[in-house]
Amino acid sequence: MSAPRIPLLVAQLPDTDALIPYLRQIDSNRWYTNFGPLVLQLEQRFAASFAPASLAPTAITASNGTAGLELALCALELMQGARVLLPALTFVATATSVIRAGYRPLIGDVDADTWLLTPETARAYAARHRVDAVMPVATFGNPQDVEAWDKFVEDTGIPVIIDAAGAFGNQRVGRRCHVVFSLHATKALAAGEGGMVVSYDQQLTSLVRRLSNFGIDLERGSQVFVAGENGKLSEYHAAVAHAALDQWPVVVERRRAVQARYQHILQQYCPELRMQRRAENGIYPILVGLLPPGYRARELQPALLARGIETRQWYCPTLDRHPAFASFAVGPLPVAHELAERLIGLPFFVDIDEEQMQRVAQALAELTQVTSKQGAYA
């Protein structure tokens, strides 16, 4: 008899009872989209999560995280074809948002320990290539250093938008760099779909608002001066996000507890499985490990699946190895390419239990020992 399947992810969204108070507000308001009261309240709550009201940045909703990235990029008002530096190790939406905004991606390498595109790396690329903007990623929820990016903006004049899709709860907002979050069902704070652009730049956030409503300028006769898109968030998605924020403190504690226990078990069974260098008390939506040198994730995955364990190679292949983006690499990408071979996404969700964590860790330990003896991945 085969072992029960361990899923890779189980989305954690508010249940019906948690939504009812907000759905009743929608029924009462009879306002369903176009910057309704729940959307505006959500923006205020989101902004207040970063600082008290008088010091808080501005948060602008978007229909999803990718739309948020595209809107923020367009709000930079760069010339057509401007070059935006981004990491090779990221989800494809990072690159597609650049192209859809009318710009050209420049795909760069990442740090071997944090797996991030860092300010130091960006400075090195900017010294050798024309870079008009940078879009670093909070990879796997690992936050970017906003003080360092603020200094980068101050020193170079190059604008920075942080793609923090899955990093709510970890990623802070800089004074000079802008941040975009996703509320997709797979994130720790989930509304099914949704995005949020957060910035201290009032001019940028005002333009993001207009662009998300087709570019219509309500203050100047409802004319369009810069073409936008329909990137608005509905009241229904806002209702789910409100309920998710209500539950956020409990979710944080549960995720931290599961994460700490899981990593302890993995360390016991697989001490050579390396983890991303990141804050231990962060809130992460997924769990990704780096296999020891010589092991390839794609060759381990079938054996794990045969044991009922779902895995995934997050962000692999790297951006430059997708046909749509192959021409945008800036020189060799040795770190990203090495990581892409060895990174493996493991089952991780709030309700994963001790027995499932033990099964994953034991299977990894047994398979790596067997393959080590056979030299299958040499």
Buried (B, 14 or more C-beta within 10 A) or exposed (E): EEEEEBEBBEEBBBEEEBBEEBBEBBEEEEBEBEBBBBBEBBBEBBBBBBEEEEEBBBBBBBBBBBBBBBBBBBBBEBEEEBBBBBBBBBBBBBBBBBBBBBBBBBBBBBBEEBBBBBBEBBBEBBEEEEBBBBBBBBBBBBBBBBBBBBBBBEEBEBBBBBBBBBBBBBBBBBBBBBBBBBBBBBBBBBBBBBBBBBBBBEEBBBBBBBBBBEBBBEEEEEEBEEEBBEBBBBBBBBBBBBBBBBBBEEBBEBBBEBBEBBBEBBEEBBEBBBBBEBEEEBBBBBBBBBBBEBBBBEBBBEBBEEBBBBBBBBBBBBBBBBEEBEEBBBEEBEBBBEBBBBBBBBBBBBEBEEEBBBBBBBBBBBBBEEBBEEEBBE
